[in-house]
Amino acid sequence: MATSTAGLGAEARMRDPNDLWKHDLVMTAGNYTPNNFNDDLIVRWSDGETTLYADTAYTSLGTENTLVYPGT
């Protein structure tokens, strides 16, 4: 179920917890690539890196694309 004005959708775990995600400061999901689906995830990391995971599915992260490199 998708997030809408009626409220949040159902939670879906894509990955098991691990040390990497302790460095995630903020993330957003939406339609940021040309496929016209709300299946992209953008993550801002504690070192300043910003990553787009394009075409993310319920069971796995999409293709990793660095948008902003650490320290820039």
PyMOL commands that set and color helices and strands:
alter all, ss='L'
color gray80, all
select helices_A, chain A and resi 19-23
alter helices_A, ss='H'
color red, helices_A
select strands_A, chain A and resi 24-30+40-45+50-54+63-68
alter strands_A, ss='S'
color yellow, strands_A
deselect
rebuild
show_as cartoon
